[in-house]
Amino acid sequence: MAKTDVITRFLIWRLKHISTKNFVMILSGVIGILTGLAAVILKESVHFIQNWLIEGFHIEYANFFFIIYPLIGIFLTYIVGKYIVKDYGGHGIPEILYNISKKNSIIPRVKMYSRVFTSCLTVGLGGSVGLEAPIVVTGSAIGSNSGQLMHLNAKKRNILIGCGAAGGISAIFGSPIGGVIFAIEVILMEVNVGAFIPLLIASVMGSLTTMVLIGNDAIFSFNLTGEFIAAHTPYYLMLGVITGLISVYFIKSVLKTENFLDSFTNPWLKILCGGAVLGLMIFFFPPIYGEGYNTLNSLIAGDPFVLLNRSPFFSEINNSYFILVYLLLIIFAKPIAAALTIGSGGSGGIFAPSLYVGGLTGFLFAYANNFFGVYIPIPLAHFTLVAMCGVMSGVQHAPLSAIFLIAEVTGGYELFVPLMLVSAISLATTNYFDKNSLYKNQLLEQGKHIPETKDEEVLGLIDIRRIMEKDLLPIHPDALLKDLCGLVKLSKRNIFPVVDEKGNLNGIVTLDDIRDIMFDKQKQEETNIRKLMHSPPDTIQPSESMRGVMDKFEKSGAWNLPVVDNGRYLGFISKSRIFNAYRTRLIRQQKD
């Protein structure tokens, strides 16, 4: 009670002294700092656990522990998520998109801290996923709940969710610009100047928080040398197509692996099977253990043989043919490993795996070209970085985020031309096979649809039952024309639903159907309604999405369609009623 009184007094003071616009900017800075703190806690905890588990191990023994570490991590994650924090597994970013679209930007409070604990256990013990999605979920939840606490409307909460996402990406990568663009491109549907400034503030504060607490602990630690050479353009064109095809494989393999795991009804069996297979994969391919950024740093530095250091099978091999095959196998194994981690009960995201697969693809492409002496040598580091951008763009359908993120974290702004080229070609190639990003595909697999445009979002807010018209007068199929003529005198509508004694819709009769015979006395006494009625052009279910409703109006060419539930007549929907409801919703959002 005392807490509520304090908040109430603060809100009253705020309304008197601080405008909502300025208050949102202040909140965005606070959200950026809190998200930065969460990112620091998560990163440092994961690195501590990983170093404690594997540092100092002998090559001939260490690899065998990789079999059980991921299984233990997923098991602990499930226990903590299911029974302690009450927030169990799954992908984070698709859930955020769905909450924004369908739940008025309200994210459960538990997500402000749950993913920090669960992803720490999953990734720390070797789960083959990244920390970016968990920290985006954490930051978004902080933004949403801050907005709820301060009694801000859905539109302002939406901005604060974007602030949390921007602060999270900025804090993890040290990339303020990349964080802002990611929030705009992936999380938010529209951004105006009023929303852009809070995003900038949150992103900068998230990055500054990590810099103050742990310094410039960059994920990619190297100095990029060399410039973009126009003669390499054909190679980048080929790389764009290849990364697009790899993106398609990434999306399909993740979805199929997760669907397979969903077939397990027993969660403990799912954990055992998924964790065991993941452990065996890491046993043979140790580079897919954890996030994998150390592997990318080694490849960018031009040292692929470091990938074999933790393998008791291959550590003594120094053969370029073998490393080519080994890299190719890891590229195909990593998406499956990521899906096994999350699908069997772990917590994490596919952000890091997509960068990882992209980096290996670019390095393999350049290394093979140079090894076999195809035309001219090409720089390994450049192609590794640019391919990271290509696969991220294809998998997440976020080309601008990929371009600026890679350019910013590497300081490789001289690569802007190939980054843009490969990103565009990769996305176009991916779109040829699949129009949706991995995030949207995951929601569709769950039977959830999120709007792609502002118009679709507003339509999605309209409830069919609220706009359904019930003033149309029904008539029984066994009634006579004279009975219908009596209803015509009473009704202001020109459609009459034909409904039997059980309430089922048998058909409809319109005024045009009876215009020529309605004044004929003989016809009135002899003509049965059953002979006059006809089927409506289409019917609408009360649970149907407004997008589906509009598609039915478009295909049928009708202006009015009946609403039925398992054959039972409920009412009618008219286009004009939908347009009025849409206009009302749009005006209300603009006022907010």
Stockholm file with secondary structure:
# STOCKHOLM 1.0

chainA/1-592         MAKTDVITRFLIWRLKHISTKNFVMILSGVIGILTGLAAVILKESVHFIQNWLIEGFHIEYANFFFIIYPLIGIFLTYIVGKYIVKDYGGHGIPEILYNISKKNSIIPRVKMYSRVFTSCLTVGLGGSVGLEAPIVVTGSAIGSNSGQLMHLNAKKRNILIGCGAAGGISAIFGSPIGGVIFAIEVILMEVNVGAFIPLLIASVMGSLTTMVLIGNDAIFSFNLTGEFIAAHTPYYLMLGVITGLISVYFIKSVLKTENFLDSFTNPWLKILCGGAVLGLMIFFFPPIYGEGYNTLNSLIAGDPFVLLNRSPFFSEINNSYFILVYLLLIIFAKPIAAALTIGSGGSGGIFAPSLYVGGLTGFLFAYANNFFGVYIPIPLAHFTLVAMCGVMSGVQHAPLSAIFLIAEVTGGYELFVPLMLVSAISLATTNYFDKNSLYKNQLLEQGKHIPETKDEEVLGLIDIRRIMEKDLLPIHPDALLKDLCGLVKLSKRNIFPVVDEKGNLNGIVTLDDIRDIMFDKQKQEETNIRKLMHSPPDTIQPSESMRGVMDKFEKSGAWNLPVVDNGRYLGFISKSRIFNAYRTRLIRQQKD
#=GR chainA/1-592 SS CHHHHHHHHHHHHHHHHSCHHHHHHHHHHHHHHHHHHHHHHHHHHHHHHHHHHHTTCCHHHHHHHTTTHHHHHHHHHHHIIIIISSCCCBCSHHHHHHHHHHSTTCCCGGGGTHHHHHHHHHHHTTCSCBSHHHHHHHHHHHHHHHHHHTTCCHHHHHHHHHHHHHHHHHHHHTCHHHHHHHIIIIICSCCCHHHHHHHHHHHHHHHHHHHHHHCSCCSSCCCCCSCCCGGGHHHHHHHHHHHHHHHHHHHHHHHHHHHHHHTCCCHHHHHHHHHHHHHHHHHHCGGGSSSCHHHHHHHHTTCGGGGGTTCTTTTTCCCHHHHHHHHHHHHHHHHHHHHHHHHTTCBCBSHHHHHHHHHHHHHHHHHHHHHHTCSSCCCHHHHHHHHHHHHHHHHHTCHHHHHHHHHHHHTCGGGHHHHHHHHHHHHHHHHHHCSSCHHHHHHHHTTCCCCSSHHHHHHHTCCHHHHCBCCSCCBCTTCBHHHHHHHHHHCSCSEEEEECTTSBEEEEEEHHHHTTTTTCHHHHHHCBHHHHCBCCSCCBCTTCCHHHHHHHHHHHCCSEEEEEETTEEEEEEEHHHHHHHHHHHHHHHHHC
#=GC SS_cons         CHHHHHHHHHHHHHHHHSCHHHHHHHHHHHHHHHHHHHHHHHHHHHHHHHHHHHTTCCHHHHHHHTTTHHHHHHHHHHHIIIIISSCCCBCSHHHHHHHHHHSTTCCCGGGGTHHHHHHHHHHHTTCSCBSHHHHHHHHHHHHHHHHHHTTCCHHHHHHHHHHHHHHHHHHHHTCHHHHHHHIIIIICSCCCHHHHHHHHHHHHHHHHHHHHHHCSCCSSCCCCCSCCCGGGHHHHHHHHHHHHHHHHHHHHHHHHHHHHHHTCCCHHHHHHHHHHHHHHHHHHCGGGSSSCHHHHHHHHTTCGGGGGTTCTTTTTCCCHHHHHHHHHHHHHHHHHHHHHHHHTTCBCBSHHHHHHHHHHHHHHHHHHHHHHTCSSCCCHHHHHHHHHHHHHHHHHTCHHHHHHHHHHHHTCGGGHHHHHHHHHHHHHHHHHHCSSCHHHHHHHHTTCCCCSSHHHHHHHTCCHHHHCBCCSCCBCTTCBHHHHHHHHHHCSCSEEEEECTTSBEEEEEEHHHHTTTTTCHHHHHHCBHHHHCBCCSCCBCTTCCHHHHHHHHHHHCCSEEEEEETTEEEEEEEHHHHHHHHHHHHHHHHHC
//
